[in-house]
């Protein structure tokens, strides 16, 4: 295990990533990403590689969806030398094409320390469920 300050730095980087896309500024996450970051799609049904493709996925979501509610819980960060694994559960209600959806799951990120900065290097989402909810709030 590494120092608590490393876990706090990873937590801060992940918070900045989530804050940026939630505020509709997906381009702001680029400096927090490793140039060769990999995003594995839920269910391991494919992947994208590279910072530009990763940011483009967030940009597409921000351009085509509106987040009505978002909540995270069960945060955990484990650090071993220059690698960190961060995970949390989430609940989100968003609207796309006039339909509302409730999405839940666990977000899993791997960070690498480079030059003193923690950069996101790999991500997937586990146990993802998505269902239409109309206008119901998060329970």
Secondary structure, DSSP 4 states (H G I P E B T S, - for coil): ---HHHHHHHHHHHHHHHHHHHTT-GGGGGGGEEEEEEEEPGGG--EEESHHHHHHHHHHHHHHEEEEEEEEEEEEEEEETTEEEEEEEEEEEEEETTEEEEEEEEEEEEEEEETTEEEEEEEEEEEEEEEE-TTPPP-
